[in-house]
Amino acid sequence: MHPGGPYWIRKDSGAWSIPKGEIRPNEDPLIAARREFLEETGNVADGSALPLGVVRQAGRKLVHAWAVRGDLDPAQVRSNTFDLEWPPGSGVMRAFPEVDRAAWFTIDEARQRILPSQAPLLDRLLDALSESS
């Protein structure tokens, strides 16, 4: 998923991310991941979840990740929005989508586009898939 909002509009390489968000107090991380996936894509991830572990992003945020087999049409992704004062200092609040676009990539292209801190998730997914074959 490509993050929405004015900061990310011209960034592509190293900017894409898996759907993610805050885990509520006492919330199971997998339940939080399914909720965030729905909020950021408008789609339900209700299949069996393959754990991919945890990565730490540059801002110190811990990201718990799972893979779920599914058939998602990127053209059908519909994200929730967030409010941001834009332009900064203008006093004008604007709504922006959390995700402004989605796409499927080859694994090599995904390595170029995903946030560097999330790249290990691609290797973990490949390892898990090769073990289950």
N, CA, C and O atoms as a GROMACS GRO file, in nm:
protein
  532
    1MET      N    1   0.083  -0.116   0.000
    1MET     CA    2   0.000   0.000   0.000
    1MET      C    3   0.089   0.124   0.000
    1MET      O    4   0.192   0.130   0.068
    2HIS      N    5   0.048   0.222  -0.076
    2HIS     CA    6   0.123   0.348  -0.079
    2HIS      C    7   0.054   0.444   0.017
    2HIS      O    8  -0.066   0.467   0.005
    3PRO      N    9   0.129   0.503   0.112
    3PRO     CA   10   0.066   0.593   0.209
    3PRO      C   11   0.014   0.720   0.143
    3PRO      O   12   0.077   0.776   0.053
    4GLY      N   13  -0.102   0.763   0.189
    4GLY     CA   14  -0.162   0.885   0.137
    4GLY      C   15  -0.113   1.008   0.211
    4GLY      O   16  -0.038   0.998   0.308
    5GLY      N   17  -0.156   1.122   0.164
    5GLY     CA   18  -0.120   1.248   0.227
    5GLY      C   19  -0.011   1.320   0.151
    5GLY      O   20   0.057   1.260   0.068
    6PRO      N   21   0.005   1.446   0.180
    6PRO     CA   22   0.097   1.530   0.102
    6PRO      C   23   0.244   1.493   0.119
    6PRO      O   24   0.323   1.516   0.026
    7TYR      N   25   0.283   1.439   0.232
    7TYR     CA   26   0.424   1.406   0.252
    7TYR      C   27   0.471   1.297   0.155
    7TYR      O   28   0.584   1.301   0.107
    8TRP      N   29   0.384   1.200   0.125
    8TRP     CA   30   0.422   1.082   0.048
    8TRP      C   31   0.392   1.094  -0.102
    8TRP      O   32   0.430   1.006  -0.179
    9ILE      N   33   0.326   1.200  -0.144
    9ILE     CA   34   0.273   1.208  -0.280
    9ILE      C   35   0.380   1.187  -0.388
    9ILE      O   36   0.350   1.126  -0.491
   10ARG      N   37   0.500   1.235  -0.368
   10ARG     CA   38   0.605   1.222  -0.469
   10ARG      C   39   0.709   1.114  -0.435
   10ARG      O   40   0.810   1.101  -0.503
   11LYS      N   41   0.683   1.038  -0.330
   11LYS     CA   42   0.776   0.933  -0.290
   11LYS      C   43   0.722   0.798  -0.338
   11LYS      O   44   0.602   0.771  -0.329
   12ASP      N   45   0.811   0.715  -0.388
   12ASP     CA   46   0.768   0.583  -0.434
   12ASP      C   47   0.865   0.475  -0.386
   12ASP      O   48   0.828   0.390  -0.305
   13SER      N   49   0.987   0.480  -0.433
   13SER     CA   50   1.086   0.382  -0.392
   13SER      C   51   1.112   0.394  -0.242
   13SER      O   52   1.143   0.502  -0.192
   14GLY      N   53   1.098   0.282  -0.170
   14GLY     CA   54   1.121   0.282  -0.026
   14GLY      C   55   1.010   0.345   0.055
   14GLY      O   56   1.030   0.376   0.173
   15ALA      N   57   0.892   0.365  -0.005
   15ALA     CA   58   0.782   0.432   0.065
   15ALA      C   59   0.661   0.342   0.091
   15ALA      O   60   0.581   0.372   0.179
   16TRP      N   61   0.648   0.236   0.018
   16TRP     CA   62   0.530   0.149   0.031
   16TRP      C   63   0.536   0.071   0.162
   16TRP      O   64   0.643   0.051   0.219
   17SER      N   65   0.419   0.028   0.209
   17SER     CA   66   0.410  -0.035   0.340
   17SER      C   67   0.300  -0.140   0.342
   17SER      O   68   0.209  -0.138   0.260
   18ILE      N   69   0.311  -0.230   0.436
   18ILE     CA   70   0.198  -0.318   0.464
   18ILE      C   71   0.095  -0.236   0.543
   18ILE      O   72   0.133  -0.138   0.608
   19PRO      N   73  -0.032  -0.272   0.539
   19PRO     CA   74  -0.130  -0.203   0.624
   19PRO      C   75  -0.091  -0.224   0.771
   19PRO      O   76  -0.058  -0.335   0.812
   20LYS      N   77  -0.096  -0.116   0.848
   20LYS     CA   78  -0.056  -0.126   0.988
   20LYS      C   79  -0.119  -0.012   1.068
   20LYS      O   80  -0.168   0.085   1.011
   21GLY      N   81  -0.116  -0.026   1.198
   21GLY     CA   82  -0.170   0.080   1.284
   21GLY      C   83  -0.150   0.044   1.429
   21GLY      O   84  -0.081  -0.052   1.463
   22GLU      N   85  -0.210   0.123   1.513
   22GLU     CA   86  -0.195   0.106   1.657
   22GLU      C   87  -0.275  -0.015   1.708
   22GLU      O   88  -0.386  -0.042   1.663
   23ILE      N   89  -0.214  -0.086   1.802
   23ILE     CA   90  -0.283  -0.194   1.873
   23ILE      C   91  -0.350  -0.131   1.994
   23ILE      O   92  -0.284  -0.066   2.074
   24ARG      N   93  -0.479  -0.150   2.006
   24ARG     CA   94  -0.553  -0.093   2.120
   24ARG      C   95  -0.516  -0.167   2.248
   24ARG      O   96  -0.471  -0.281   2.243
   25PRO      N   97  -0.534  -0.102   2.364
   25PRO     CA   98  -0.504  -0.170   2.490
   25PRO      C   99  -0.578  -0.303   2.500
   25PRO      O  100  -0.698  -0.311   2.472
   26ASN      N  101  -0.507  -0.407   2.539
   26ASN     CA  102  -0.561  -0.542   2.556
   26ASN      C  103  -0.611  -0.605   2.426
   26ASN      O  104  -0.683  -0.704   2.431
   27GLU      N  105  -0.575  -0.549   2.310
   27GLU     CA  106  -0.617  -0.605   2.183
   27GLU      C  107  -0.513  -0.706   2.134
   27GLU      O  108  -0.393  -0.680   2.141
   28ASP      N  109  -0.558  -0.818   2.084
   28ASP     CA  110  -0.471  -0.917   2.025
   28ASP      C  111  -0.408  -0.857   1.897
   28ASP      O  112  -0.481  -0.801   1.816
   29PRO      N  113  -0.277  -0.869   1.878
   29PRO     CA  114  -0.214  -0.808   1.761
   29PRO      C  115  -0.271  -0.856   1.627
   29PRO      O  116  -0.279  -0.778   1.533
   30LEU      N  117  -0.310  -0.983   1.616
   30LEU     CA  118  -0.368  -1.032   1.491
   30LEU      C  119  -0.505  -0.969   1.466
   30LEU      O  120  -0.538  -0.935   1.352
   31ILE      N  121  -0.583  -0.952   1.570
   31ILE     CA  122  -0.713  -0.885   1.555
   31ILE      C  123  -0.691  -0.740   1.512
   31ILE      O  124  -0.764  -0.689   1.427
   32ALA      N  125  -0.591  -0.675   1.571
   32ALA     CA  126  -0.558  -0.537   1.531
   32ALA      C  127  -0.516  -0.533   1.384
   32ALA      O  128  -0.556  -0.443   1.311
   33ALA      N  129  -0.436  -0.630   1.341
   33ALA     CA  130  -0.390  -0.634   1.202
   33ALA      C  131  -0.508  -0.651   1.106
   33ALA      O  132  -0.513  -0.586   1.001
   34ARG      N  133  -0.602  -0.736   1.140
   34ARG     CA  134  -0.720  -0.755   1.054
   34ARG      C  135  -0.805  -0.627   1.050
   34ARG      O  136  -0.858  -0.591   0.945
   35ARG      N  137  -0.818  -0.560   1.164
   35ARG     CA  138  -0.894  -0.435   1.170
   35ARG      C  139  -0.828  -0.328   1.085
   35ARG      O  140  -0.895  -0.261   1.006
   36GLU      N  141  -0.697  -0.313   1.099
   36GLU     CA  142  -0.624  -0.213   1.021
   36GLU      C  143  -0.631  -0.243   0.872
   36GLU      O  144  -0.642  -0.152   0.791
   37PHE      N  145  -0.624  -0.370   0.835
   37PHE     CA  146  -0.633  -0.408   0.695
   37PHE      C  147  -0.768  -0.363   0.638
   37PHE      O  148  -0.775  -0.308   0.528
   38LEU      N  149  -0.875  -0.386   0.713
   38LEU     CA  150  -1.008  -0.344   0.670
   38LEU      C  151  -1.015  -0.192   0.658
   38LEU      O  152  -1.067  -0.139   0.560
   39GLU      N  153  -0.964  -0.120   0.759
   39GLU     CA  154  -0.968   0.027   0.757
   39GLU      C  155  -0.888   0.085   0.640
   39GLU      O  156  -0.929   0.183   0.579
   40GLU      N  157  -0.773   0.024   0.609
   40GLU     CA  158  -0.685   0.082   0.508
   40GLU      C  159  -0.712   0.034   0.367
   40GLU      O  160  -0.666   0.095   0.271
   41THR      N  161  -0.788  -0.076   0.352
   41THR     CA  162  -0.814  -0.129   0.218
   41THR      C  163  -0.962  -0.140   0.185
   41THR      O  164  -1.000  -0.146   0.068
   42GLY      N  165  -1.048  -0.143   0.288
   42GLY     CA  166  -1.189  -0.167   0.265
   42GLY      C  167  -1.219  -0.314   0.239
   42GLY      O  168  -1.330  -0.347   0.197
   43ASN      N  169  -1.124  -0.401   0.263
   43ASN     CA  170  -1.138  -0.544   0.239
   43ASN      C  171  -1.111  -0.622   0.367
   43ASN      O  172  -1.037  -0.576   0.455
   44VAL      N  173  -1.171  -0.740   0.377
   44VAL     CA  174  -1.156  -0.825   0.493
   44VAL      C  175  -1.047  -0.928   0.467
   44VAL      O  176  -1.043  -0.990   0.361
   45ALA      N  177  -0.958  -0.946   0.564
   45ALA     CA  178  -0.854  -1.049   0.558
   45ALA      C  179  -0.894  -1.158   0.656
   45ALA      O  180  -0.846  -1.162   0.769
   46ASP      N  181  -0.982  -1.248   0.612
   46ASP     CA  182  -1.039  -1.344   0.706
   46ASP      C  183  -0.985  -1.486   0.690
   46ASP      O  184  -1.038  -1.579   0.751
   47GLY      N  185  -0.880  -1.504   0.611
   47GLY     CA  186  -0.823  -1.637   0.595
   47GLY      C  187  -0.729  -1.673   0.708
   47GLY      O  188  -0.711  -1.597   0.803
   48SER      N  189  -0.670  -1.790   0.694
   48SER     CA  190  -0.570  -1.835   0.790
   48SER      C  191  -0.450  -1.742   0.784
   48SER      O  192  -0.404  -1.706   0.676
   49ALA      N  193  -0.399  -1.703   0.899
   49ALA     CA  194  -0.290  -1.605   0.906
   49ALA      C  195  -0.156  -1.674   0.931
   49ALA      O  196  -0.142  -1.752   1.026
   50LEU      N  197  -0.060  -1.645   0.845
   50LEU     CA  198   0.075  -1.697   0.856
   50LEU      C  199   0.161  -1.591   0.925
   50LEU      O  200   0.184  -1.485   0.867
   51PRO      N  201   0.209  -1.617   1.047
   51PRO     CA  202   0.286  -1.514   1.119
   51PRO      C  203   0.421  -1.488   1.051
   51PRO      O  204   0.492  -1.580   1.012
   52LEU      N  205   0.454  -1.360   1.038
   52LEU     CA  206   0.582  -1.317   0.980
   52LEU      C  207   0.671  -1.248   1.082
   52LEU      O  208   0.780  -1.202   1.048
   53GLY      N  209   0.625  -1.242   1.204
   53GLY     CA  210   0.707  -1.184   1.310
   53GLY      C  211   0.692  -1.034   1.324
   53GLY      O  212   0.593  -0.975   1.279
   54VAL      N  213   0.792  -0.973   1.385
   54VAL     CA  214   0.788  -0.831   1.419
   54VAL      C  215   0.912  -0.763   1.359
   54VAL      O  216   1.021  -0.820   1.360
   55VAL      N  217   0.892  -0.642   1.307
   55VAL     CA  218   1.004  -0.557   1.264
   55VAL      C  219   0.990  -0.423   1.333
   55VAL      O  220   0.881  -0.382   1.373
   56ARG      N  221   1.103  -0.355   1.348
   56ARG     CA  222   1.104  -0.221   1.408
   56ARG      C  223   1.131  -0.120   1.298
   56ARG      O  224   1.231  -0.129   1.227
   57GLN      N  225   1.040  -0.024   1.284
   57GLN     CA  226   1.057   0.081   1.184
   57GLN      C  227   1.152   0.188   1.235
   57GLN      O  228   1.188   0.192   1.352
   58ALA      N  229   1.193   0.275   1.143
   58ALA     CA  230   1.290   0.380   1.176
   58ALA      C  231   1.242   0.467   1.292
   58ALA      O  232   1.324   0.510   1.374
   59GLY      N  233   1.114   0.493   1.303
   59GLY     CA  234   1.060   0.573   1.412
   59GLY      C  235   1.039   0.495   1.540
   59GLY      O  236   0.971   0.542   1.632
   60ARG      N  237   1.097   0.374   1.548
   60ARG     CA  238   1.092   0.286   1.664
   60ARG      C  239   0.959   0.211   1.678
   60ARG      O  240   0.943   0.134   1.773
   61LYS      N  241   0.865   0.233   1.588
   61LYS     CA  242   0.736   0.163   1.593
   61LYS      C  243   0.757   0.015   1.562
   61LYS      O  244   0.822  -0.020   1.463
   62LEU      N  245   0.702  -0.072   1.647
   62LEU     CA  246   0.705  -0.215   1.622
   62LEU      C  247   0.588  -0.252   1.534
   62LEU      O  248   0.474  -0.212   1.559
   63VAL      N  249   0.615  -0.330   1.429
   63VAL     CA  250   0.511  -0.374   1.336
   63VAL      C  251   0.504  -0.526   1.341
   63VAL      O  252   0.601  -0.594   1.308
   64HIS      N  253   0.389  -0.578   1.383
   64HIS     CA  254   0.361  -0.722   1.383
   64HIS      C  255   0.297  -0.752   1.248
   64HIS      O  256   0.208  -0.679   1.203
   65ALA      N  257   0.341  -0.861   1.183
   65ALA     CA  258   0.291  -0.887   1.048
   65ALA      C  259   0.248  -1.032   1.029
   65ALA      O  260   0.303  -1.124   1.089
   66TRP      N  261   0.148  -1.048   0.944
   66TRP     CA  262   0.098  -1.179   0.902
   66TRP      C  263   0.072  -1.174   0.753
   66TRP      O  264   0.052  -1.067   0.695
   67ALA      N  265   0.072  -1.290   0.692
   67ALA     CA  266   0.031  -1.303   0.552
   67ALA      C  267  -0.100  -1.382   0.550
   67ALA      O  268  -0.116  -1.480   0.623
   68VAL      N  269  -0.193  -1.340   0.467
   68VAL     CA  270  -0.320  -1.409   0.451
   68VAL      C  271  -0.343  -1.427   0.302
   68VAL      O  272  -0.335  -1.331   0.225
   69ARG      N  273  -0.371  -1.550   0.260
   69ARG     CA  274  -0.399  -1.577   0.119
   69ARG      C  275  -0.532  -1.514   0.082
   69ARG      O  276  -0.631  -1.527   0.155
   70GLY      N  277  -0.535  -1.446  -0.031
   70GLY     CA  278  -0.658  -1.383  -0.075
   70GLY      C  279  -0.648  -1.335  -0.217
   70GLY      O  280  -0.545  -1.352  -0.283
   71ASP      N  281  -0.754  -1.277  -0.264
   71ASP     CA  282  -0.760  -1.226  -0.401
   71ASP      C  283  -0.807  -1.082  -0.394
   71ASP      O  284  -0.927  -1.054  -0.398
   72LEU      N  285  -0.712  -0.991  -0.384
   72LEU     CA  286  -0.742  -0.849  -0.366
   72LEU      C  287  -0.719  -0.776  -0.498
   72LEU      O  288  -0.610  -0.783  -0.555
   73ASP      N  289  -0.820  -0.706  -0.546
   73ASP     CA  290  -0.807  -0.624  -0.665
   73ASP      C  291  -0.761  -0.486  -0.620
   73ASP      O  292  -0.838  -0.415  -0.554
   74PRO      N  293  -0.638  -0.445  -0.654
   74PRO     CA  294  -0.588  -0.315  -0.609
   74PRO      C  295  -0.678  -0.198  -0.649
   74PRO      O  296  -0.683  -0.097  -0.578
   75ALA      N  297  -0.749  -0.211  -0.758
   75ALA     CA  298  -0.839  -0.103  -0.803
   75ALA      C  299  -0.958  -0.087  -0.710
   75ALA      O  300  -1.025   0.016  -0.713
   76GLN      N  301  -0.986  -0.188  -0.628
   76GLN     CA  302  -1.100  -0.183  -0.538
   76GLN      C  303  -1.063  -0.140  -0.396
   76GLN      O  304  -1.150  -0.137  -0.308
   77VAL      N  305  -0.938  -0.106  -0.372
   77VAL     CA  306  -0.894  -0.064  -0.239
   77VAL      C  307  -0.954   0.073  -0.207
   77VAL      O  308  -0.942   0.167  -0.286
   78ARG      N  309  -1.018   0.082  -0.091
   78ARG     CA  310  -1.077   0.206  -0.043
   78ARG      C  311  -1.034   0.226   0.102
   78ARG      O  312  -1.064   0.144   0.188
   79SER      N  313  -0.964   0.335   0.127
   79SER     CA  314  -0.904   0.361   0.257
   79SER      C  315  -0.988   0.458   0.339
   79SER      O  316  -1.064   0.538   0.285
   80ASN      N  317  -0.972   0.449   0.472
   80ASN     CA  318  -1.025   0.553   0.558
   80ASN      C  319  -0.938   0.678   0.542
   80ASN      O  320  -0.840   0.675   0.468
   81THR      N  321  -0.972   0.785   0.610
   81THR     CA  322  -0.898   0.911   0.595
   81THR      C  323  -0.846   0.959   0.730
   81THR      O  324  -0.888   0.912   0.835
   82PHE      N  325  -0.754   1.054   0.722
   82PHE     CA  326  -0.705   1.123   0.842
   82PHE      C  327  -0.705   1.272   0.812
   82PHE      O  328  -0.694   1.314   0.696
   83ASP      N  329  -0.717   1.353   0.916
   83ASP     CA  330  -0.717   1.498   0.901
   83ASP      C  331  -0.579   1.555   0.930
   83ASP      O  332  -0.509   1.510   1.021
   84LEU      N  333  -0.541   1.655   0.850
   84LEU     CA  334  -0.410   1.718   0.863
   84LEU      C  335  -0.422   1.864   0.824
   84LEU      O  336  -0.490   1.898   0.728
   85GLU      N  337  -0.356   1.950   0.901
   85GLU     CA  338  -0.352   2.091   0.863
   85GLU      C  339  -0.263   2.102   0.739
   85GLU      O  340  -0.144   2.071   0.744
   86TRP      N  341  -0.321   2.147   0.628
   86TRP     CA  342  -0.245   2.158   0.503
   86TRP      C  343  -0.293   2.275   0.421
   86TRP      O  344  -0.413   2.288   0.397
   87PRO      N  345  -0.204   2.359   0.377
   87PRO     CA  346  -0.060   2.360   0.404
   87PRO      C  347  -0.032   2.390   0.552
   87PRO      O  348  -0.114   2.450   0.621
   88PRO      N  349   0.087   2.349   0.598
   88PRO     CA  350   0.122   2.372   0.738
   88PRO      C  351   0.111   2.521   0.774
   88PRO      O  352   0.154   2.607   0.697
   89GLY      N  353   0.054   2.548   0.891
   89GLY     CA  354   0.040   2.686   0.939
   89GLY      C  355  -0.075   2.762   0.877
   89GLY      O  356  -0.094   2.880   0.908
   90SER      N  357  -0.153   2.697   0.788
   90SER     CA  358  -0.262   2.766   0.720
   90SER      C  359  -0.390   2.771   0.803
   90SER      O  360  -0.478   2.854   0.778
   91GLY      N  361  -0.400   2.683   0.902
   91GLY     CA  362  -0.524   2.673   0.978
   91GLY      C  363  -0.632   2.596   0.906
   91GLY      O  364  -0.743   2.583   0.957
   92VAL      N  365  -0.602   2.544   0.787
   92VAL     CA  366  -0.700   2.469   0.707
   92VAL      C  367  -0.676   2.320   0.728
   92VAL      O  368  -0.568   2.267   0.701
   93MET      N  369  -0.780   2.252   0.778
   93MET     CA  370  -0.772   2.108   0.797
   93MET      C  371  -0.828   2.040   0.673
   93MET      O  372  -0.935   2.076   0.623
   94ARG      N  373  -0.754   1.941   0.624
   94ARG     CA  374  -0.797   1.866   0.507
   94ARG      C  375  -0.794   1.718   0.538
   94ARG      O  376  -0.714   1.672   0.620
   95ALA      N  377  -0.882   1.643   0.473
   95ALA     CA  378  -0.885   1.497   0.488
   95ALA      C  379  -0.803   1.434   0.376
   95ALA      O  380  -0.814   1.473   0.260
   96PHE      N  381  -0.720   1.336   0.412
   96PHE     CA  382  -0.639   1.261   0.317
   96PHE      C  383  -0.661   1.112   0.341
   96PHE      O  384  -0.681   1.071   0.455
   97PRO      N  385  -0.657   1.030   0.236
   97PRO     CA  386  -0.667   0.886   0.257
   97PRO      C  387  -0.540   0.831   0.322
   97PRO      O  388  -0.430   0.878   0.293
   98GLU      N  389  -0.556   0.733   0.411
   98GLU     CA  390  -0.437   0.670   0.469
   98GLU      C  391  -0.357   0.597   0.362
   98GLU      O  392  -0.234   0.592   0.367
   99VAL      N  393  -0.428   0.542   0.264
   99VAL     CA  394  -0.367   0.472   0.151
   99VAL      C  395  -0.418   0.537   0.024
   99VAL      O  396  -0.539   0.546   0.004
  100ASP      N  397  -0.326   0.582  -0.063
  100ASP     CA  398  -0.374   0.646  -0.185
  100ASP      C  399  -0.371   0.554  -0.306
  100ASP      O  400  -0.432   0.584  -0.408
  101ARG      N  401  -0.300   0.440  -0.295
  101ARG     CA  402  -0.306   0.341  -0.402
  101ARG      C  403  -0.248   0.209  -0.352
  101ARG      O  404  -0.175   0.203  -0.253
  102ALA      N  405  -0.284   0.104  -0.424
  102ALA     CA  406  -0.237  -0.030  -0.393
  102ALA      C  407  -0.195  -0.097  -0.523
  102ALA      O  408  -0.244  -0.061  -0.630
  103ALA      N  409  -0.104  -0.192  -0.514
  103ALA     CA  410  -0.058  -0.263  -0.633
  103ALA      C  411   0.006  -0.394  -0.592
  103ALA      O  412   0.046  -0.412  -0.477
  104TRP      N  413   0.013  -0.486  -0.686
  104TRP     CA  414   0.088  -0.610  -0.669
  104TRP      C  415   0.221  -0.594  -0.741
  104TRP      O  416   0.228  -0.537  -0.849
  105PHE      N  417   0.329  -0.645  -0.680
  105PHE     CA  418   0.462  -0.637  -0.738
  105PHE      C  419   0.529  -0.774  -0.735
  105PHE      O  420   0.494  -0.860  -0.655
  106THR      N  421   0.626  -0.792  -0.824
  106THR     CA  422   0.714  -0.907  -0.811
  106THR      C  423   0.793  -0.889  -0.682
  106THR      O  424   0.799  -0.779  -0.628
  107ILE      N  425   0.853  -0.995  -0.635
  107ILE     CA  426   0.928  -0.984  -0.509
  107ILE      C  427   1.046  -0.887  -0.524
  107ILE      O  428   1.076  -0.813  -0.431
  108ASP      N  429   1.112  -0.887  -0.640
  108ASP     CA  430   1.225  -0.795  -0.660
  108ASP      C  431   1.179  -0.650  -0.661
  108ASP      O  432   1.244  -0.563  -0.604
  109GLU      N  433   1.067  -0.623  -0.726
  109GLU     CA  434   1.015  -0.487  -0.729
  109GLU      C  435   0.965  -0.446  -0.590
  109GLU      O  436   0.982  -0.331  -0.549
  110ALA      N  437   0.904  -0.540  -0.519
  110ALA     CA  438   0.857  -0.511  -0.383
  110ALA      C  439   0.973  -0.471  -0.293
  110ALA      O  440   0.959  -0.383  -0.209
  111ARG      N  441   1.089  -0.536  -0.310
  111ARG     CA  442   1.207  -0.501  -0.229
  111ARG      C  443   1.249  -0.356  -0.253
  111ARG      O  444   1.298  -0.290  -0.161
  112GLN      N  445   1.231  -0.307  -0.373
  112GLN     CA  446   1.267  -0.168  -0.406
  112GLN      C  447   1.167  -0.069  -0.350
  112GLN      O  448   1.205   0.042  -0.314
  113ARG      N  449   1.041  -0.107  -0.342
  113ARG     CA  450   0.934  -0.013  -0.307
  113ARG      C  451   0.900  -0.009  -0.158
  113ARG      O  452   0.860   0.096  -0.107
  114ILE      N  453   0.916  -0.121  -0.088
  114ILE     CA  454   0.872  -0.128   0.052
  114ILE      C  455   0.966  -0.047   0.141
  114ILE      O  456   1.084  -0.030   0.110
  115LEU      N  457   0.914   0.001   0.252
  115LEU     CA  458   0.998   0.067   0.352
  115LEU      C  459   1.114  -0.027   0.387
  115LEU      O  460   1.092  -0.146   0.409
  116PRO      N  461   1.236   0.023   0.392
  116PRO     CA  462   1.350  -0.065   0.421
  116PRO      C  463   1.332  -0.148   0.549
  116PRO      O  464   1.374  -0.263   0.554
  117SER      N  465   1.271  -0.091   0.650
  117SER     CA  466   1.253  -0.164   0.776
  117SER      C  467   1.155  -0.280   0.762
  117SER      O  468   1.157  -0.372   0.845
  118GLN      N  469   1.070  -0.278   0.659
  118GLN     CA  470   0.975  -0.387   0.639
  118GLN      C  471   1.024  -0.492   0.540
  118GLN      O  472   0.960  -0.596   0.524
  119ALA      N  473   1.136  -0.467   0.473
  119ALA     CA  474   1.189  -0.561   0.374
  119ALA      C  475   1.212  -0.702   0.430
  119ALA      O  476   1.190  -0.799   0.358
  120PRO      N  477   1.256  -0.718   0.556
  120PRO     CA  478   1.273  -0.854   0.608
  120PRO      C  479   1.143  -0.936   0.605
  120PRO      O  480   1.148  -1.059   0.601
  121LEU      N  481   1.029  -0.870   0.606
  121LEU     CA  482   0.902  -0.943   0.600
  121LEU      C  483   0.888  -1.019   0.468
  121LEU      O  484   0.827  -1.126   0.465
  122LEU      N  485   0.943  -0.964   0.361
  122LEU     CA  486   0.938  -1.033   0.231
  122LEU      C  487   1.018  -1.163   0.237
  122LEU      O  488   0.972  -1.266   0.188
  123ASP      N  489   1.137  -1.158   0.296
  123ASP     CA  490   1.220  -1.279   0.310
  123ASP      C  491   1.151  -1.382   0.399
  123ASP      O  492   1.153  -1.501   0.369
  124ARG      N  493   1.090  -1.336   0.506
  124ARG     CA  494   1.020  -1.427   0.597
  124ARG      C  495   0.902  -1.493   0.526
  124ARG      O  496   0.876  -1.612   0.546
  125LEU      N  497   0.832  -1.417   0.443
  125LEU     CA  498   0.721  -1.474   0.368
  125LEU      C  499   0.772  -1.580   0.270
  125LEU      O  500   0.716  -1.689   0.262
  126LEU      N  501   0.878  -1.549   0.196
  126LEU     CA  502   0.934  -1.646   0.102
  126LEU      C  503   0.980  -1.772   0.174
  126LEU      O  504   0.955  -1.883   0.127
  127ASP      N  505   1.047  -1.756   0.288
  127ASP     CA  506   1.092  -1.872   0.366
  127ASP      C  507   0.974  -1.957   0.412
  127ASP      O  508   0.978  -2.080   0.401
  128ALA      N  509   0.870  -1.892   0.463
  128ALA     CA  510   0.753  -1.965   0.512
  128ALA      C  511   0.683  -2.038   0.399
  128ALA      O  512   0.637  -2.151   0.417
  129LEU      N  513   0.674  -1.975   0.284
  129LEU     CA  514   0.608  -2.039   0.170
  129LEU      C  515   0.690  -2.158   0.118
  129LEU      O  516   0.633  -2.259   0.078
  130SER      N  517   0.822  -2.144   0.119
  130SER     CA  518   0.905  -2.256   0.070
  130SER      C  519   0.900  -2.374   0.167
  130SER      O  520   0.907  -2.489   0.125
  131GLU      N  521   0.887  -2.346   0.296
  131GLU     CA  522   0.876  -2.452   0.395
  131GLU      C  523   0.744  -2.526   0.383
  131GLU      O  524   0.738  -2.645   0.413
  132SER      N  525   0.639  -2.458   0.341
  132SER     CA  526   0.507  -2.522   0.332
  132SER      C  527   0.487  -2.596   0.200
  132SER      O  528   0.384  -2.662   0.182
  133SER      N  529   0.583  -2.585   0.108
  133SER     CA  530   0.569  -2.652  -0.024
  133SER      C  531   0.607  -2.797  -0.015
  133SER      O  532   0.601  -2.868  -0.115
   0.00000   0.00000   0.00000
